[in-house]
Amino acid sequence: MHRSPLAVRVLLVGGAAGDSGVQRSLRRSEQLPYHLSVALQNGLSVDELSEAITHLAFYAGWPNAMTAINQLKKITDEHDA
């Protein structure tokens, strides 16, 4: 089972419903690079991850989504180098 897309969602939005789950996960953006990398290794495209992050922005907030997009860009730039 590929868990990275789910992990990205949990890190952006939270594992539990309600503010407590969201607040717990929003402070864990340092874990995103690992999970984004694994999601790419598991076959998700950059476009798919970007779409998921954009969708989740409405739940996690645009500042958190932009952090995730910037981390995804950094990972893909490093991979292409």
N, CA, C and O atoms as a CHARMM CRD file, in Angstrom:
* protein
*
  324
    1    1 MET  N      0.84400  -1.18500   0.00000 PROA 1      0.00000
    2    1 MET  CA     0.00000   0.00000   0.00000 PROA 1      0.00000
    3    1 MET  C      0.88100   1.23600   0.00000 PROA 1      0.00000
    4    1 MET  O      1.79100   1.34900   0.82100 PROA 1      0.00000
    5    2 HSD  N      0.62400   2.15100  -0.89900 PROA 2      0.00000
    6    2 HSD  CA     1.37700   3.39200  -0.98000 PROA 2      0.00000
    7    2 HSD  C      0.72500   4.41100  -0.05300 PROA 2      0.00000
    8    2 HSD  O     -0.42100   4.80700  -0.26400 PROA 2      0.00000
    9    3 ARG  N      1.45000   4.82700   0.96200 PROA 3      0.00000
   10    3 ARG  CA     0.87000   5.71500   1.95800 PROA 3      0.00000
   11    3 ARG  C      1.25800   7.17000   1.78100 PROA 3      0.00000
   12    3 ARG  O      0.70400   8.02600   2.47100 PROA 3      0.00000
   13    4 SER  N      2.17400   7.48600   0.90000 PROA 4      0.00000
   14    4 SER  CA     2.65400   8.85800   0.80800 PROA 4      0.00000
   15    4 SER  C      1.57900   9.88400   0.47600 PROA 4      0.00000
   16    4 SER  O      1.54500  10.92800   1.12800 PROA 4      0.00000
   17    5 PRO  N      0.69500   9.65400  -0.50000 PROA 5      0.00000
   18    5 PRO  CA    -0.34300  10.65800  -0.73700 PROA 5      0.00000
   19    5 PRO  C     -1.18700  10.89900   0.51400 PROA 5      0.00000
   20    5 PRO  O     -1.56300  12.03400   0.80700 PROA 5      0.00000
   21    6 LEU  N     -1.47900   9.83300   1.24500 PROA 6      0.00000
   22    6 LEU  CA    -2.22000   9.98300   2.47500 PROA 6      0.00000
   23    6 LEU  C     -1.40300  10.75200   3.49800 PROA 6      0.00000
   24    6 LEU  O     -1.93800  11.60100   4.21100 PROA 6      0.00000
   25    7 ALA  N     -0.10900  10.46200   3.57600 PROA 7      0.00000
   26    7 ALA  CA     0.74500  11.17500   4.52100 PROA 7      0.00000
   27    7 ALA  C      0.81200  12.65900   4.18200 PROA 7      0.00000
   28    7 ALA  O      0.78900  13.49900   5.08100 PROA 7      0.00000
   29    8 VAL  N      0.89400  12.98800   2.90800 PROA 8      0.00000
   30    8 VAL  CA     0.90200  14.39100   2.50100 PROA 8      0.00000
   31    8 VAL  C     -0.38900  15.05500   2.94300 PROA 8      0.00000
   32    8 VAL  O     -0.36200  16.17400   3.45700 PROA 8      0.00000
   33    9 ARG  N     -1.51000  14.39200   2.75400 PROA 9      0.00000
   34    9 ARG  CA    -2.79800  14.94100   3.17000 PROA 9      0.00000
   35    9 ARG  C     -2.83200  15.15400   4.67400 PROA 9      0.00000
   36    9 ARG  O     -3.25800  16.20900   5.14300 PROA 9      0.00000
   37   10 VAL  N     -2.39000  14.16700   5.42700 PROA 10     0.00000
   38   10 VAL  CA    -2.41400  14.27400   6.88500 PROA 10     0.00000
   39   10 VAL  C     -1.50200  15.40300   7.35000 PROA 10     0.00000
   40   10 VAL  O     -1.85600  16.14600   8.26500 PROA 10     0.00000
   41   11 LEU  N     -0.34000  15.53700   6.73300 PROA 11     0.00000
   42   11 LEU  CA     0.57800  16.60100   7.13400 PROA 11     0.00000
   43   11 LEU  C      0.02300  17.97300   6.80400 PROA 11     0.00000
   44   11 LEU  O      0.26000  18.93200   7.53800 PROA 11     0.00000
   45   12 LEU  N     -0.71500  18.07700   5.70700 PROA 12     0.00000
   46   12 LEU  CA    -1.28600  19.37600   5.33800 PROA 12     0.00000
   47   12 LEU  C     -2.55600  19.70500   6.10900 PROA 12     0.00000
   48   12 LEU  O     -2.74100  20.83900   6.54900 PROA 12     0.00000
   49   13 VAL  N     -3.42100  18.72700   6.27200 PROA 13     0.00000
   50   13 VAL  CA    -4.75200  19.00200   6.79800 PROA 13     0.00000
   51   13 VAL  C     -4.93900  18.50900   8.22100 PROA 13     0.00000
   52   13 VAL  O     -5.59000  19.18400   9.01800 PROA 13     0.00000
   53   14 GLY  N     -4.40300  17.38400   8.55300 PROA 14     0.00000
   54   14 GLY  CA    -4.59200  16.82800   9.89300 PROA 14     0.00000
   55   14 GLY  C     -5.24600  15.47200   9.82100 PROA 14     0.00000
   56   14 GLY  O     -6.04000  15.20000   8.92000 PROA 14     0.00000
   57   15 GLY  N     -4.91800  14.63700  10.75500 PROA 15     0.00000
   58   15 GLY  CA    -5.43300  13.28100  10.74700 PROA 15     0.00000
   59   15 GLY  C     -6.81700  13.16400  11.33300 PROA 15     0.00000
   60   15 GLY  O     -7.55000  12.22700  11.01700 PROA 15     0.00000
   61   16 ALA  N     -7.18500  14.10800  12.18700 PROA 16     0.00000
   62   16 ALA  CA    -8.48100  14.04300  12.84800 PROA 16     0.00000
   63   16 ALA  C     -9.33300  15.22300  12.41400 PROA 16     0.00000
   64   16 ALA  O     -8.81600  16.26900  12.02000 PROA 16     0.00000
   65   17 ALA  N    -10.61800  15.04400  12.49100 PROA 17     0.00000
   66   17 ALA  CA   -11.52100  16.14200  12.15300 PROA 17     0.00000
   67   17 ALA  C    -11.45200  17.19300  13.25500 PROA 17     0.00000
   68   17 ALA  O    -11.18700  16.88000  14.41500 PROA 17     0.00000
   69   18 GLY  N    -11.68700  18.41100  12.88100 PROA 18     0.00000
   70   18 GLY  CA   -11.71600  19.47600  13.86700 PROA 18     0.00000
   71   18 GLY  C    -10.39500  20.21400  13.95900 PROA 18     0.00000
   72   18 GLY  O     -9.38800  19.78900  13.39300 PROA 18     0.00000
   73   19 ASP  N    -10.41400  21.31100  14.66900 PROA 19     0.00000
   74   19 ASP  CA    -9.23400  22.17100  14.77000 PROA 19     0.00000
   75   19 ASP  C     -8.04400  21.48900  15.40800 PROA 19     0.00000
   76   19 ASP  O     -6.90900  21.76900  15.02200 PROA 19     0.00000
   77   20 SER  N     -8.25300  20.60300  16.37100 PROA 20     0.00000
   78   20 SER  CA    -7.11300  20.00300  17.05600 PROA 20     0.00000
   79   20 SER  C     -6.25800  19.18400  16.08900 PROA 20     0.00000
   80   20 SER  O     -5.03000  19.24400  16.15700 PROA 20     0.00000
   81   21 GLY  N     -6.88300  18.42200  15.19200 PROA 21     0.00000
   82   21 GLY  CA    -6.12100  17.64700  14.21500 PROA 21     0.00000
   83   21 GLY  C     -5.40200  18.54300  13.23300 PROA 21     0.00000
   84   21 GLY  O     -4.25500  18.27900  12.87200 PROA 21     0.00000
   85   22 VAL  N     -6.06200  19.59500  12.79800 PROA 22     0.00000
   86   22 VAL  CA    -5.44700  20.52600  11.86100 PROA 22     0.00000
   87   22 VAL  C     -4.26500  21.21700  12.52400 PROA 22     0.00000
   88   22 VAL  O     -3.19000  21.30300  11.93100 PROA 22     0.00000
   89   23 GLN  N     -4.44400  21.70300  13.72300 PROA 23     0.00000
   90   23 GLN  CA    -3.37600  22.42700  14.39800 PROA 23     0.00000
   91   23 GLN  C     -2.17500  21.52900  14.67100 PROA 23     0.00000
   92   23 GLN  O     -1.03300  21.97600  14.55800 PROA 23     0.00000
   93   24 ARG  N     -2.41200  20.28300  15.02400 PROA 24     0.00000
   94   24 ARG  CA    -1.28900  19.36800  15.26800 PROA 24     0.00000
   95   24 ARG  C     -0.47200  19.15600  14.00400 PROA 24     0.00000
   96   24 ARG  O      0.75800  19.15200  14.06100 PROA 24     0.00000
   97   25 SER  N     -1.11900  18.98200  12.88700 PROA 25     0.00000
   98   25 SER  CA    -0.39800  18.64800  11.66500 PROA 25     0.00000
   99   25 SER  C      0.23100  19.85800  11.00000 PROA 25     0.00000
  100   25 SER  O      1.24100  19.71100  10.31300 PROA 25     0.00000
  101   26 LEU  N     -0.32300  21.03800  11.17600 PROA 26     0.00000
  102   26 LEU  CA     0.21000  22.21500  10.49500 PROA 26     0.00000
  103   26 LEU  C      1.60600  22.57000  10.98500 PROA 26     0.00000
  104   26 LEU  O      2.32800  23.29900  10.30600 PROA 26     0.00000
  105   27 ARG  N      1.99000  22.07800  12.12600 PROA 27     0.00000
  106   27 ARG  CA     3.32400  22.35700  12.64300 PROA 27     0.00000
  107   27 ARG  C      4.34000  21.30400  12.22400 PROA 27     0.00000
  108   27 ARG  O      5.42400  21.23800  12.80400 PROA 27     0.00000
  109   28 ARG  N      4.02100  20.48600  11.24100 PROA 28     0.00000
  110   28 ARG  CA     4.91300  19.40400  10.83400 PROA 28     0.00000
  111   28 ARG  C      5.35400  19.51000   9.37500 PROA 28     0.00000
  112   28 ARG  O      5.56500  18.49600   8.70800 PROA 28     0.00000
  113   29 SER  N      5.48800  20.71800   8.89400 PROA 29     0.00000
  114   29 SER  CA     5.85300  20.88600   7.48500 PROA 29     0.00000
  115   29 SER  C      7.27200  20.38800   7.19400 PROA 29     0.00000
  116   29 SER  O      7.60600  20.13000   6.03800 PROA 29     0.00000
  117   30 GLU  N      8.10800  20.25000   8.22500 PROA 30     0.00000
  118   30 GLU  CA     9.47000  19.74500   7.98900 PROA 30     0.00000
  119   30 GLU  C      9.45700  18.29600   7.52200 PROA 30     0.00000
  120   30 GLU  O     10.45800  17.81200   6.99300 PROA 30     0.00000
  121   31 GLN  N      8.35100  17.60100   7.70700 PROA 31     0.00000
  122   31 GLN  CA     8.24300  16.21300   7.26100 PROA 31     0.00000
  123   31 GLN  C      7.78200  16.09400   5.81200 PROA 31     0.00000
  124   31 GLN  O      7.88000  15.02000   5.21800 PROA 31     0.00000
  125   32 LEU  N      7.28900  17.16900   5.24800 PROA 32     0.00000
  126   32 LEU  CA     6.74900  17.12000   3.88600 PROA 32     0.00000
  127   32 LEU  C      7.76600  16.69000   2.83100 PROA 32     0.00000
  128   32 LEU  O      7.41700  15.88600   1.96700 PROA 32     0.00000
  129   33 PRO  N      9.01200  17.18500   2.85400 PROA 33     0.00000
  130   33 PRO  CA     9.93000  16.77800   1.78200 PROA 33     0.00000
  131   33 PRO  C     10.08100  15.26200   1.65600 PROA 33     0.00000
  132   33 PRO  O     10.10800  14.73000   0.54600 PROA 33     0.00000
  133   34 TYR  N     10.17800  14.57900   2.77500 PROA 34     0.00000
  134   34 TYR  CA    10.30300  13.12100   2.72600 PROA 34     0.00000
  135   34 TYR  C      9.07800  12.49600   2.07500 PROA 34     0.00000
  136   34 TYR  O      9.21000  11.66800   1.17400 PROA 34     0.00000
  137   35 HSD  N      7.89700  12.88200   2.52000 PROA 35     0.00000
  138   35 HSD  CA     6.67500  12.26900   2.01500 PROA 35     0.00000
  139   35 HSD  C      6.40100  12.65000   0.56200 PROA 35     0.00000
  140   35 HSD  O      5.87500  11.84100  -0.20200 PROA 35     0.00000
  141   36 LEU  N      6.75200  13.86700   0.18100 PROA 36     0.00000
  142   36 LEU  CA     6.60900  14.25200  -1.22400 PROA 36     0.00000
  143   36 LEU  C      7.55500  13.43300  -2.10100 PROA 36     0.00000
  144   36 LEU  O      7.17500  12.99900  -3.18800 PROA 36     0.00000
  145   37 SER  N      8.78500  13.22300  -1.63100 PROA 37     0.00000
  146   37 SER  CA     9.75200  12.41400  -2.38900 PROA 37     0.00000
  147   37 SER  C      9.27300  10.98100  -2.55400 PROA 37     0.00000
  148   37 SER  O      9.36700  10.40800  -3.64000 PROA 37     0.00000
  149   38 VAL  N      8.76200  10.40700  -1.47700 PROA 38     0.00000
  150   38 VAL  CA     8.27500   9.02600  -1.54600 PROA 38     0.00000
  151   38 VAL  C      7.05200   8.93700  -2.46000 PROA 38     0.00000
  152   38 VAL  O      6.89800   7.96300  -3.19700 PROA 38     0.00000
  153   39 ALA  N      6.19300   9.94000  -2.41600 PROA 39     0.00000
  154   39 ALA  CA     5.02800   9.94800  -3.30600 PROA 39     0.00000
  155   39 ALA  C      5.48000   9.94800  -4.76000 PROA 39     0.00000
  156   39 ALA  O      4.90300   9.24600  -5.59100 PROA 39     0.00000
  157   40 LEU  N      6.50800  10.73000  -5.07100 PROA 40     0.00000
  158   40 LEU  CA     7.04100  10.74700  -6.44200 PROA 40     0.00000
  159   40 LEU  C      7.65400   9.39400  -6.80000 PROA 40     0.00000
  160   40 LEU  O      7.47800   8.90700  -7.91600 PROA 40     0.00000
  161   41 GLN  N      8.37300   8.79000  -5.85400 PROA 41     0.00000
  162   41 GLN  CA     8.97100   7.46800  -6.09400 PROA 41     0.00000
  163   41 GLN  C      7.89500   6.40700  -6.28900 PROA 41     0.00000
  164   41 GLN  O      8.11100   5.42500  -7.00000 PROA 41     0.00000
  165   42 ASN  N      6.74900   6.59900  -5.66500 PROA 42     0.00000
  166   42 ASN  CA     5.64700   5.63700  -5.78300 PROA 42     0.00000
  167   42 ASN  C      4.82800   5.83300  -7.04900 PROA 42     0.00000
  168   42 ASN  O      3.85300   5.11800  -7.28000 PROA 42     0.00000
  169   43 GLY  N      5.22400   6.80300  -7.87200 PROA 43     0.00000
  170   43 GLY  CA     4.57900   6.94200  -9.16900 PROA 43     0.00000
  171   43 GLY  C      3.64600   8.12500  -9.33600 PROA 43     0.00000
  172   43 GLY  O      3.10000   8.32100 -10.42200 PROA 43     0.00000
  173   44 LEU  N      3.44500   8.91700  -8.29600 PROA 44     0.00000
  174   44 LEU  CA     2.62500  10.10900  -8.47800 PROA 44     0.00000
  175   44 LEU  C      3.41200  11.12600  -9.28400 PROA 44     0.00000
  176   44 LEU  O      4.62900  11.24200  -9.14100 PROA 44     0.00000
  177   45 SER  N      2.71900  11.84700 -10.11800 PROA 45     0.00000
  178   45 SER  CA     3.38600  12.87900 -10.90500 PROA 45     0.00000
  179   45 SER  C      3.40100  14.18600 -10.12000 PROA 45     0.00000
  180   45 SER  O      2.65800  14.35300  -9.15300 PROA 45     0.00000
  181   46 VAL  N      4.24700  15.09700 -10.54400 PROA 46     0.00000
  182   46 VAL  CA     4.30400  16.42300  -9.93800 PROA 46     0.00000
  183   46 VAL  C      2.94900  17.11100 -10.10100 PROA 46     0.00000
  184   46 VAL  O      2.47500  17.78600  -9.18700 PROA 46     0.00000
  185   47 ASP  N      2.33600  16.93800 -11.25700 PROA 47     0.00000
  186   47 ASP  CA     1.01400  17.53500 -11.48600 PROA 47     0.00000
  187   47 ASP  C     -0.02900  16.98500 -10.51400 PROA 47     0.00000
  188   47 ASP  O     -0.84600  17.74000  -9.98500 PROA 47     0.00000
  189   48 GLU  N     -0.00400  15.67600 -10.27900 PROA 48     0.00000
  190   48 GLU  CA    -0.96400  15.08000  -9.34900 PROA 48     0.00000
  191   48 GLU  C     -0.77300  15.61100  -7.93800 PROA 48     0.00000
  192   48 GLU  O     -1.74200  15.92400  -7.24700 PROA 48     0.00000
  193   49 LEU  N      0.48100  15.71100  -7.51600 PROA 49     0.00000
  194   49 LEU  CA     0.74600  16.24500  -6.18000 PROA 49     0.00000
  195   49 LEU  C      0.35800  17.71700  -6.08500 PROA 49     0.00000
  196   49 LEU  O     -0.19000  18.15600  -5.07400 PROA 49     0.00000
  197   50 SER  N      0.64400  18.47300  -7.13600 PROA 50     0.00000
  198   50 SER  CA     0.26600  19.89000  -7.14700 PROA 50     0.00000
  199   50 SER  C     -1.24200  20.05400  -7.04700 PROA 50     0.00000
  200   50 SER  O     -1.73600  20.91900  -6.32300 PROA 50     0.00000
  201   51 GLU  N     -1.97200  19.21500  -7.78200 PROA 51     0.00000
  202   51 GLU  CA    -3.43300  19.27100  -7.72600 PROA 51     0.00000
  203   51 GLU  C     -3.94600  18.92400  -6.33400 PROA 51     0.00000
  204   51 GLU  O     -4.86800  19.56400  -5.82800 PROA 51     0.00000
  205   52 ALA  N     -3.35300  17.91600  -5.72300 PROA 52     0.00000
  206   52 ALA  CA    -3.77600  17.52400  -4.37100 PROA 52     0.00000
  207   52 ALA  C     -3.49600  18.64200  -3.38100 PROA 52     0.00000
  208   52 ALA  O     -4.33600  18.95000  -2.53500 PROA 52     0.00000
  209   53 ILE  N     -2.32800  19.24700  -3.47900 PROA 53     0.00000
  210   53 ILE  CA    -1.97600  20.35000  -2.57600 PROA 53     0.00000
  211   53 ILE  C     -2.91900  21.52700  -2.78700 PROA 53     0.00000
  212   53 ILE  O     -3.36500  22.14400  -1.82000 PROA 53     0.00000
  213   54 THR  N     -3.22300  21.84200  -4.03400 PROA 54     0.00000
  214   54 THR  CA    -4.14100  22.94100  -4.32200 PROA 54     0.00000
  215   54 THR  C     -5.52100  22.65800  -3.73900 PROA 54     0.00000
  216   54 THR  O     -6.14400  23.54100  -3.14900 PROA 54     0.00000
  217   55 HSD  N     -5.99300  21.43500  -3.90500 PROA 55     0.00000
  218   55 HSD  CA    -7.28900  21.04800  -3.34200 PROA 55     0.00000
  219   55 HSD  C     -7.27500  21.17800  -1.81500 PROA 55     0.00000
  220   55 HSD  O     -8.22500  21.68400  -1.21900 PROA 55     0.00000
  221   56 LEU  N     -6.19600  20.71700  -1.19600 PROA 56     0.00000
  222   56 LEU  CA    -6.11200  20.73900   0.25900 PROA 56     0.00000
  223   56 LEU  C     -5.90000  22.14300   0.82100 PROA 56     0.00000
  224   56 LEU  O     -6.07300  22.36100   2.02000 PROA 56     0.00000
  225   57 ALA  N     -5.52700  23.09400  -0.03300 PROA 57     0.00000
  226   57 ALA  CA    -5.30900  24.47100   0.42700 PROA 57     0.00000
  227   57 ALA  C     -6.55300  25.05100   1.07400 PROA 57     0.00000
  228   57 ALA  O     -6.45400  25.87000   1.98800 PROA 57     0.00000
  229   58 PHE  N     -7.71400  24.63700   0.61400 PROA 58     0.00000
  230   58 PHE  CA    -8.95500  25.15800   1.18200 PROA 58     0.00000
  231   58 PHE  C     -9.17700  24.68000   2.61100 PROA 58     0.00000
  232   58 PHE  O     -9.92400  25.30100   3.36600 PROA 58     0.00000
  233   59 TYR  N     -8.53200  23.58300   2.98200 PROA 59     0.00000
  234   59 TYR  CA    -8.65000  23.05100   4.33500 PROA 59     0.00000
  235   59 TYR  C     -7.47900  23.47600   5.21200 PROA 59     0.00000
  236   59 TYR  O     -7.66100  23.81900   6.38000 PROA 59     0.00000
  237   60 ALA  N     -6.28600  23.45200   4.64800 PROA 60     0.00000
  238   60 ALA  CA    -5.07400  23.75000   5.42200 PROA 60     0.00000
  239   60 ALA  C     -4.71600  25.22100   5.40100 PROA 60     0.00000
  240   60 ALA  O     -3.94800  25.68700   6.24300 PROA 60     0.00000
  241   61 GLY  N     -5.26300  25.95400   4.45100 PROA 61     0.00000
  242   61 GLY  CA    -4.93400  27.36300   4.29100 PROA 61     0.00000
  243   61 GLY  C     -3.89600  27.53800   3.19100 PROA 61     0.00000
  244   61 GLY  O     -3.03000  26.68800   2.98600 PROA 61     0.00000
  245   62 TRP  N     -4.00400  28.65800   2.49400 PROA 62     0.00000
  246   62 TRP  CA    -3.10000  28.90600   1.36700 PROA 62     0.00000
  247   62 TRP  C     -1.64400  29.05800   1.78700 PROA 62     0.00000
  248   62 TRP  O     -0.77100  28.60200   1.04900 PROA 62     0.00000
  249   63 PRO  N     -1.32600  29.66800   2.92500 PROA 63     0.00000
  250   63 PRO  CA     0.09300  29.73800   3.31000 PROA 63     0.00000
  251   63 PRO  C      0.72500  28.35400   3.46600 PROA 63     0.00000
  252   63 PRO  O      1.86800  28.14100   3.06100 PROA 63     0.00000
  253   64 ASN  N     -0.01700  27.41800   4.05200 PROA 64     0.00000
  254   64 ASN  CA     0.51000  26.05900   4.20600 PROA 64     0.00000
  255   64 ASN  C      0.63300  25.36400   2.85300 PROA 64     0.00000
  256   64 ASN  O      1.58600  24.62200   2.61300 PROA 64     0.00000
  257   65 ALA  N     -0.32200  25.60500   1.98200 PROA 65     0.00000
  258   65 ALA  CA    -0.24800  25.01300   0.64600 PROA 65     0.00000
  259   65 ALA  C      0.94800  25.56200  -0.12500 PROA 65     0.00000
  260   65 ALA  O      1.62800  24.81600  -0.82900 PROA 65     0.00000
  261   66 MET  N      1.20400  26.85000   0.00500 PROA 66     0.00000
  262   66 MET  CA     2.35700  27.43400  -0.69900 PROA 66     0.00000
  263   66 MET  C      3.66700  26.87600  -0.15400 PROA 66     0.00000
  264   66 MET  O      4.62100  26.68400  -0.90800 PROA 66     0.00000
  265   67 THR  N      3.72000  26.61700   1.15000 PROA 67     0.00000
  266   67 THR  CA     4.89500  25.95800   1.71900 PROA 67     0.00000
  267   67 THR  C      5.09300  24.59400   1.07800 PROA 67     0.00000
  268   67 THR  O      6.21400  24.23100   0.72000 PROA 67     0.00000
  269   68 ALA  N      4.01800  23.84300   0.93300 PROA 68     0.00000
  270   68 ALA  CA     4.09800  22.51100   0.32200 PROA 68     0.00000
  271   68 ALA  C      4.49400  22.60200  -1.14700 PROA 68     0.00000
  272   68 ALA  O      5.31100  21.80900  -1.61500 PROA 68     0.00000
  273   69 ILE  N      3.92500  23.55700  -1.88200 PROA 69     0.00000
  274   69 ILE  CA     4.27100  23.72100  -3.29900 PROA 69     0.00000
  275   69 ILE  C      5.74400  24.09100  -3.44300 PROA 69     0.00000
  276   69 ILE  O      6.43600  23.56600  -4.31500 PROA 69     0.00000
  277   70 ASN  N      6.22200  24.99500  -2.58700 PROA 70     0.00000
  278   70 ASN  CA     7.64300  25.38100  -2.64300 PROA 70     0.00000
  279   70 ASN  C      8.55200  24.20500  -2.32200 PROA 70     0.00000
  280   70 ASN  O      9.61100  24.05900  -2.93200 PROA 70     0.00000
  281   71 GLN  N      8.15500  23.36300  -1.37300 PROA 71     0.00000
  282   71 GLN  CA     8.95700  22.18500  -1.06000 PROA 71     0.00000
  283   71 GLN  C      8.92800  21.18500  -2.21300 PROA 71     0.00000
  284   71 GLN  O      9.94300  20.56100  -2.52000 PROA 71     0.00000
  285   72 LEU  N      7.77800  21.03300  -2.84700 PROA 72     0.00000
  286   72 LEU  CA     7.68900  20.15100  -4.01200 PROA 72     0.00000
  287   72 LEU  C      8.56800  20.66200  -5.14900 PROA 72     0.00000
  288   72 LEU  O      9.24000  19.87700  -5.81900 PROA 72     0.00000
  289   73 LYS  N      8.56400  21.96800  -5.36600 PROA 73     0.00000
  290   73 LYS  CA     9.40700  22.56200  -6.40300 PROA 73     0.00000
  291   73 LYS  C     10.88400  22.32900  -6.10000 PROA 73     0.00000
  292   73 LYS  O     11.65700  21.99000  -6.99600 PROA 73     0.00000
  293   74 LYS  N     11.27200  22.50900  -4.85000 PROA 74     0.00000
  294   74 LYS  CA    12.66000  22.29000  -4.45100 PROA 74     0.00000
  295   74 LYS  C     13.07700  20.84600  -4.70200 PROA 74     0.00000
  296   74 LYS  O     14.16900  20.58900  -5.20800 PROA 74     0.00000
  297   75 ILE  N     12.20900  19.90900  -4.34900 PROA 75     0.00000
  298   75 ILE  CA    12.50000  18.48700  -4.55700 PROA 75     0.00000
  299   75 ILE  C     12.65000  18.16500  -6.02400 PROA 75     0.00000
  300   75 ILE  O     13.57900  17.45500  -6.40800 PROA 75     0.00000
  301   76 THR  N     11.75100  18.67400  -6.85600 PROA 76     0.00000
  302   76 THR  CA    11.82900  18.37800  -8.29000 PROA 76     0.00000
  303   76 THR  C     13.04600  19.06900  -8.92200 PROA 76     0.00000
  304   76 THR  O     13.66700  18.51000  -9.82600 PROA 76     0.00000
  305   77 ASP  N     13.39100  20.27600  -8.45800 PROA 77     0.00000
  306   77 ASP  CA    14.58800  20.94800  -8.96900 PROA 77     0.00000
  307   77 ASP  C     15.84600  20.15900  -8.61500 PROA 77     0.00000
  308   77 ASP  O     16.74200  20.01700  -9.44600 PROA 77     0.00000
  309   78 GLU  N     15.91800  19.64400  -7.38300 PROA 78     0.00000
  310   78 GLU  CA    17.06900  18.84900  -6.96200 PROA 78     0.00000
  311   78 GLU  C     17.14200  17.53400  -7.74300 PROA 78     0.00000
  312   78 GLU  O     18.23000  17.07000  -8.08500 PROA 78     0.00000
  313   79 HSD  N     15.99200  16.94400  -8.02100 PROA 79     0.00000
  314   79 HSD  CA    15.95100  15.69400  -8.77000 PROA 79     0.00000
  315   79 HSD  C     16.40900  15.89600 -10.20700 PROA 79     0.00000
  316   79 HSD  O     17.08900  15.04400 -10.77800 PROA 79     0.00000
  317   80 ASP  N     16.03000  17.03700 -10.78800 PROA 80     0.00000
  318   80 ASP  CA    16.38700  17.32000 -12.18100 PROA 80     0.00000
  319   80 ASP  C     17.84500  17.72900 -12.33700 PROA 80     0.00000
  320   80 ASP  O     18.40200  17.63900 -13.43100 PROA 80     0.00000
  321   81 ALA  N     18.46800  18.17800 -11.24800 PROA 81     0.00000
  322   81 ALA  CA    19.87200  18.65900 -11.32400 PROA 81     0.00000
  323   81 ALA  C     20.85900  17.53400 -11.43500 PROA 81     0.00000
  324   81 ALA  O     22.06400  17.77500 -11.50700 PROA 81     0.00000
